[in-house]
Amino acid sequence: MRPTFRAFVLFAAGIPLSFVFILIDETLWPLGLGYLAFIMTVVGIDAIRTPPFRALTFTTDIPQTLYIGETGSLNATLSSNRDYPPIGVETVCDAGPNLKPPPRLNGILRAGERIDFDLPLVPRRRGLAELHRIWLRWYGPMQLIERVHIESLDRTIPVVPNIRAVQSAALKFSAWDAFFGVKVQRQQGDGTEFDALREYMAGLDHRSIDWKHSARHHKLVCKEFRTERNHQIVLAFDTGHLMSGTLAGIPKLDHAINAALLLGYTSLRVGDRVGVFGFDSEVRLRAEPFGGIQGFPRLQRLTSEIEYRQDETNFTLGLVELLGRLKRRSLIVLQTDFVDTITAELMVENVQRLAARHVVIFVTMRDPELHTAVDARPASIRDVNRSVIADSFVRDRLVVFERLRRLGVHCVDAPSNRIGADLLNRYMTIKRQELI
């Protein structure tokens, strides 16, 4: 318990006031002492009316897990069961470097009521987020006395890749399966995997007529095909220093992992096999493709283990080793980043080798600040220089994308908030066209 700045100002005002009384009439000096005594009495009354911490009930509710890109919440509840006048309360939380500093929150606590503080927890990176302590400060009714309580937390919360989009996709899949029970739903279409024979009807493709079976059955029958499954999907991550840069407050690598988890869940659900490959100056992670929806927790664990690196990416080493490990035609989803055509030269050369034998989706994230600098109206010479440099970077990216498209590579360049949906749509298009 200690006096506030307001109490200090009121007490300090008594010193010049006493001098004024003495200058007017030296017999009035007791008035100055009376003023100081009055202030001390008022402060004492405010201290008596300020509830101690033992008269309050304080509880915290800490989340078990935080998702990168999502805002969690630490709920702190303060209540008073005794008959005290309303008091002002402030709270703030000390957090580790993996969390943005939570803001200071204020509230009014009345007798017999409670006040809830929802402290936002915004993770900056994957790993372990630390919560050290919560500071509580409350004032007397006249705000002349304040009390402080420090509640030690000493908690670590794992920050994992964001699976909110995956959970949404799981609900949609579950809704579709509900119409068909627990049996396997076969997806008929223009695939190459034979499904069944059926009697030919007007409007069907005449190229699907099976003449041998038609002669045997003495009527026209045609073949039905279904979408192929058991394709091999490889999620390749560039973990170099460019992917450690932030977009929308979180690293590009985490955006890439979130999008890959959505694609991986969908691929496992439709019957494909998914592998993981991570590299920068050397190969950091390699996992052979595995299938089955029960393998998704393994995929989530593998992507959670991908670390942030500050090394320069060696595309020759990484992509050549990936090419040597793949024994069958696969869909390779390469999530990376580059600056200009010069730094992208070796990358394009090695992606070309991959595209000669496999289907490659080249995924990058568009930087909105770069395009904003190009389109912004300049107000000074410095703004003109910034716009010209940003425009050169944008043009270099377009040149690289055009070169990759001519090599048969599927390019996805989208903002970070749309990268998952655009990647999933491109995957569905490739599946529908039977390109793998």
C-alpha positions in Angstrom: 0.0 0.0 0.0 1.3 3.4 -0.9 0.0 6.9 -1.6 -0.8 7.9 -5.1 0.5 10.9 -7.1 -2.7 12.7 -6.3 -2.1 12.3 -2.5 1.5 13.6 -3.0 0.3 16.7 -4.8 -2.3 17.5 -2.2 0.2 17.0 0.6 2.9 19.1 -1.2 0.4 21.9 -1.8 0.3 22.5 1.9 3.9 23.7 2.1 3.4 26.8 -0.1 0.0 27.3 1.4 1.6 27.5 4.9 4.0 30.1 3.6 1.1 32.2 2.2 -0.6 32.1 5.7 2.6 33.2 7.4 3.1 36.1 4.9 -0.4 37.3 5.5 -0.3 37.0 9.3 2.3 35.0 11.2 -0.3 34.0 13.7 -2.1 32.0 11.0 0.7 29.3 10.8 -1.5 26.7 12.6 -3.8 26.7 9.6 -0.9 25.2 7.5 -0.4 22.4 10.0 -4.2 21.9 10.1 -4.3 21.5 6.3 -1.5 18.9 6.4 -3.2 17.1 9.2 -6.5 17.1 7.3 -4.8 15.7 4.2 -3.2 12.9 6.2 -6.5 12.1 7.8 -8.2 11.9 4.4 -5.5 9.7 3.1 -5.8 7.4 6.2 -9.6 7.2 5.6 -9.0 6.3 2.0 -6.5 3.6 3.1 -9.0 2.1 5.5 -11.7 2.0 2.8 -9.3 0.4 0.2 -9.8 -3.4 0.4 -6.7 -5.6 1.0 -6.0 -8.4 -1.4 -7.2 -11.0 1.1 -10.7 -9.4 0.8 -10.6 -10.1 -2.9 -10.9 -13.3 -4.9 -8.6 -13.6 -7.9 -8.6 -16.4 -10.5 -6.9 -16.9 -13.9 -7.8 -19.2 -16.8 -4.8 -19.8 -19.1 -5.3 -21.5 -22.5 -3.5 -24.8 -23.0 -2.5 -24.1 -26.6 -2.0 -21.1 -28.8 -2.3 -21.2 -32.6 0.1 -19.1 -34.7 -2.0 -16.4 -36.5 -4.8 -16.6 -33.9 -5.3 -14.5 -30.8 -5.7 -16.4 -27.6 -7.1 -15.0 -24.3 -6.0 -15.1 -20.7 -9.0 -14.6 -18.6 -8.5 -13.0 -15.2 -11.4 -12.7 -12.8 -11.4 -10.4 -9.7 -14.4 -10.3 -7.3 -15.2 -8.8 -3.9 -17.6 -10.3 -1.4 -17.3 -7.7 1.3 -19.0 -4.3 1.5 -16.4 -2.0 0.1 -17.0 1.1 -2.1 -16.3 0.8 -5.8 -12.6 0.8 -6.6 -10.6 1.2 -9.9 -8.5 -1.7 -10.9 -5.7 -2.0 -13.5 -4.0 -5.2 -14.7 -1.1 -6.0 -16.9 0.7 -9.3 -17.8 4.4 -9.9 -18.2 5.0 -12.2 -21.1 8.0 -13.7 -22.9 9.5 -12.6 -26.3 7.3 -15.1 -28.3 4.2 -13.1 -27.3 3.3 -9.5 -28.1 3.1 -7.5 -24.8 -0.6 -7.6 -23.7 -2.2 -4.2 -23.2 -3.0 -2.7 -19.8 -6.7 -3.1 -19.0 -8.8 -1.1 -16.6 -12.1 -1.7 -14.8 -14.4 -0.7 -11.9 -15.0 -3.3 -9.1 -18.1 -3.0 -7.0 -19.0 -4.9 -3.9 -20.7 -8.2 -4.5 -19.7 -8.2 -8.2 -16.8 -9.4 -10.3 -14.8 -8.0 -13.1 -13.3 -10.0 -16.0 -10.1 -9.1 -17.8 -9.5 -10.8 -21.1 -5.9 -10.3 -21.8 -5.2 -11.0 -25.5 -2.3 -13.4 -26.2 -0.9 -12.9 -29.7 1.9 -15.3 -30.6 4.8 -14.0 -32.7 6.4 -17.4 -33.5 5.9 -21.1 -32.9 7.6 -22.6 -29.9 6.9 -22.0 -26.2 5.2 -18.8 -25.1 6.0 -17.8 -21.5 3.7 -16.1 -19.0 5.6 -14.8 -16.0 3.3 -12.8 -13.8 0.1 -10.7 -13.6 0.3 -7.3 -11.9 -2.9 -6.0 -10.2 -3.2 -2.4 -9.0 -6.3 -1.0 -7.4 -7.1 2.4 -5.8 -9.1 3.7 -2.9 -12.5 5.4 -3.5 -10.7 8.9 -3.5 -7.7 7.5 -5.4 -5.3 8.7 -2.7 -4.1 5.2 -1.9 -3.1 2.3 -4.2 -2.4 -1.3 -3.5 -0.3 -3.7 -5.7 -0.4 -7.4 -5.9 1.8 -9.6 -8.1 0.4 -13.0 -9.0 3.1 -15.4 -10.2 2.1 -17.5 -13.2 5.4 -19.2 -14.5 3.5 -21.0 -17.3 4.7 -22.0 -20.7 2.1 -22.4 -23.5 3.0 -24.3 -26.7 2.4 -22.3 -29.9 1.6 -24.7 -32.7 0.6 -24.3 -36.4 -2.9 -23.0 -37.0 -5.4 -25.8 -37.8 -8.5 -23.7 -37.7 -8.9 -23.9 -41.4 -8.3 -27.7 -41.2 -11.0 -28.0 -38.5 -13.4 -26.1 -40.8 -12.6 -28.4 -43.7 -13.1 -31.5 -41.4 -16.6 -30.3 -40.5 -17.4 -29.9 -44.2 -16.1 -33.4 -44.9 -18.1 -34.8 -42.0 -21.2 -33.2 -43.3 -20.8 -34.7 -46.7 -20.1 -38.2 -45.3 -23.2 -38.0 -43.2 -25.4 -38.4 -46.3 -23.6 -41.6 -47.2 -23.2 -43.3 -43.9 -19.9 -45.0 -43.0 -19.3 -46.6 -46.4 -16.6 -45.3 -48.7 -17.8 -42.6 -51.1 -16.4 -43.2 -54.6 -15.9 -40.1 -56.7 -16.8 -40.7 -60.3 -15.4 -38.5 -62.9 -13.1 -38.2 -65.8 -10.2 -40.1 -64.2 -8.3 -43.0 -65.6 -9.2 -45.6 -62.9 -11.9 -48.1 -64.1 -15.0 -48.2 -61.9 -17.8 -50.1 -63.5 -19.7 -50.9 -66.7 -23.1 -49.4 -67.5 -25.6 -49.4 -70.3 -24.9 -46.8 -72.9 -27.4 -43.9 -73.0 -27.8 -41.0 -75.3 -25.5 -38.1 -74.2 -22.7 -40.2 -72.9 -19.2 -40.0 -74.5 -19.1 -42.5 -77.3 -15.4 -43.0 -76.7 -16.2 -44.7 -73.4 -18.1 -47.5 -75.3 -16.5 -50.9 -74.6 -17.1 -52.8 -77.9 -15.8 -56.1 -76.6 -18.3 -56.3 -73.7 -21.0 -54.7 -75.9 -20.7 -57.7 -78.3 -20.8 -60.1 -75.4 -24.0 -58.5 -73.9 -25.6 -57.8 -77.3 -26.1 -54.2 -76.3 -24.0 -51.1 -76.0 -22.2 -50.8 -72.7 -19.7 -48.2 -71.7 -17.0 -47.8 -69.0 -17.3 -45.6 -66.0 -14.2 -44.1 -64.5 -13.4 -42.6 -61.1 -10.9 -40.2 -59.8 -7.5 -41.7 -59.1 -6.3 -41.9 -55.5 -3.0 -42.8 -53.8 -1.1 -40.0 -55.4 2.1 -38.9 -53.8 2.2 -35.3 -52.4 5.4 -33.8 -51.1 5.2 -30.6 -49.0 8.6 -28.9 -49.5 9.4 -25.9 -47.3 12.2 -23.4 -47.8 13.3 -22.7 -44.2 15.9 -20.0 -45.1 16.2 -16.5 -43.9 13.7 -15.0 -46.4 10.9 -17.2 -45.0 11.6 -15.8 -41.5 10.3 -12.4 -42.6 6.9 -11.4 -41.2 3.6 -10.8 -43.0 0.5 -9.8 -41.1 2.5 -10.1 -37.9 3.7 -13.7 -38.2 6.6 -15.3 -40.2 6.1 -16.4 -43.8 7.1 -19.9 -42.8 4.1 -20.1 -40.5 1.8 -19.0 -43.2 3.3 -21.7 -45.4 2.8 -24.3 -42.7 -0.8 -23.3 -42.1 -1.6 -23.6 -45.9 0.3 -26.9 -46.1 -1.7 -28.4 -43.2 -5.0 -27.5 -45.0 -3.7 -29.1 -48.2 -2.3 -32.1 -46.3 -5.6 -32.8 -44.5 -7.5 -32.7 -47.8 -5.0 -34.9 -49.5 -5.1 -37.5 -46.8 -8.8 -37.4 -46.7 -9.2 -38.1 -50.4 -6.8 -41.0 -50.3 -3.4 -39.5 -51.3 -0.1 -39.9 -49.5 1.7 -36.9 -48.0 5.4 -36.4 -47.3 7.3 -33.5 -45.8 10.7 -32.0 -46.9 12.4 -29.0 -45.4 15.7 -27.4 -46.4 17.8 -24.3 -46.3 21.6 -24.5 -46.4 21.1 -28.2 -45.7 18.3 -30.6 -45.5 16.6 -30.2 -42.2 13.6 -32.5 -42.4 12.6 -35.5 -44.6 9.6 -37.7 -44.0 8.5 -40.4 -46.5 4.9 -40.1 -47.8 2.3 -41.7 -45.6 -1.5 -42.1 -46.1 -4.7 -42.3 -44.1 -6.5 -39.5 -42.3 -5.1 -41.0 -39.0 -1.7 -39.7 -40.2 -2.7 -36.0 -39.9 -1.5 -35.7 -36.2 1.9 -37.0 -37.5 1.8 -34.3 -40.2 1.0 -31.7 -37.6 3.9 -32.8 -35.4 6.3 -32.8 -38.3 5.5 -29.3 -39.3 5.6 -28.1 -35.7 9.3 -29.2 -35.6 10.3 -27.0 -38.5 12.6 -24.4 -37.0 13.3 -20.8 -38.1 16.7 -20.4 -39.8 18.8 -17.5 -40.9 20.8 -19.4 -43.5 20.9 -18.7 -47.2 18.8 -21.3 -49.0 20.8 -23.8 -51.2 18.3 -24.8 -53.8 20.8 -27.0 -55.6 21.5 -29.2 -52.6 17.9 -29.3 -51.4 16.0 -29.9 -54.6 18.6 -32.3 -56.0 18.3 -34.5 -52.9 14.5 -34.3 -53.1 14.6 -35.3 -56.8 16.9 -38.3 -56.0 14.6 -39.5 -53.2 11.4 -39.6 -55.3 11.0 -42.9 -57.1 7.6 -42.2 -58.7 5.8 -39.2 -60.2 4.6 -36.9 -57.5 3.1 -33.6 -56.8 5.7 -31.3 -55.2 4.4 -28.2 -53.4 7.4 -25.9 -53.0 6.8 -23.0 -50.7 9.6 -20.5 -50.9 10.4 -16.8 -51.5 12.9 -14.8 -53.6 13.9 -11.2 -54.1 14.9 -10.7 -57.8 15.8 -12.5 -60.9 19.5 -12.8 -60.0 18.9 -14.5 -56.7 16.2 -16.7 -58.3 18.5 -18.0 -61.1 19.6 -21.2 -59.3 16.2 -21.7 -57.9 14.6 -21.7 -61.4 17.3 -24.0 -62.8 16.6 -26.6 -60.1 12.9 -26.3 -60.2 13.1 -27.0 -64.0 14.8 -30.4 -63.2 11.9 -31.2 -60.8 9.2 -30.1 -63.3 10.7 -32.5 -66.0 9.7 -35.5 -63.9 7.1 -34.3 -61.5 4.2 -31.9 -61.1 5.4 -28.8 -59.3 3.3 -26.1 -57.5 5.5 -23.1 -56.8 4.0 -21.1 -53.9 5.0 -17.6 -52.8 3.3 -15.0 -50.7 2.6 -11.5 -52.0 3.8 -8.7 -49.9 1.1 -6.0 -49.7 3.5 -3.3 -48.6 5.5 -3.8 -51.8 2.4 -3.2 -54.0 1.3 -0.3 -51.8 4.6 1.4 -52.3 4.2 1.0 -56.1 0.6 2.4 -56.2 1.0 5.1 -53.5 1.1 8.7 -54.6 4.6 10.1 -53.9 4.9 13.2 -51.7 8.7 13.5 -51.8 11.8 12.3 -53.7 12.3 9.6 -51.1 8.8 8.3 -51.9 9.6 8.3 -55.6 12.8 6.3 -55.0 10.9 3.8 -52.8 8.2 3.4 -55.5 10.7 2.8 -58.3 12.6 0.2 -56.3 9.4 -1.6 -55.3 8.2 -1.6 -58.9 11.5 -3.2 -60.0 11.0 -6.0 -57.5 7.4 -6.6 -58.6 8.6 -6.7 -62.3 11.4 -9.2 -61.4 8.8 -11.4 -59.7 6.6 -11.4 -62.7 9.5 -12.3 -64.9 10.4 -15.3 -62.7 6.7 -16.5 -62.6 6.5 -16.3 -66.4 9.7 -18.4 -66.8 8.4 -21.0 -64.4 5.0 -21.2 -66.2 6.8 -21.8 -69.5 8.5 -24.7 -67.8 5.2 -26.2 -66.9 5.3 -25.2 -63.2 2.0 -24.2 -61.6 2.5 -20.9 -59.8 0.5 -19.6 -56.8 1.3 -16.1 -55.7 -1.4 -14.8 -53.2 -1.7 -12.7 -50.1 -1.0 -14.5 -46.9 -4.7 -14.6 -45.9 -5.6 -16.4 -49.1 -2.6 -18.6 -49.7 -4.3 -21.7 -48.2 -7.5 -21.4 -50.3 -5.6 -20.7 -53.5 -3.3 -23.6 -53.0 -6.1 -25.9 -52.3 -8.0 -24.8 -55.4 -4.9 -25.4 -57.5 -4.5 -28.9 -56.0 -8.1 -29.7 -56.8 -7.6 -28.5 -60.4 -4.6 -30.7 -60.9 -6.5 -33.6 -59.5 -9.5 -33.0 -61.7 -7.3 -32.7 -64.8 -5.4 -35.9 -63.9 -2.0 -34.3 -64.3 -0.2 -36.4 -61.6 
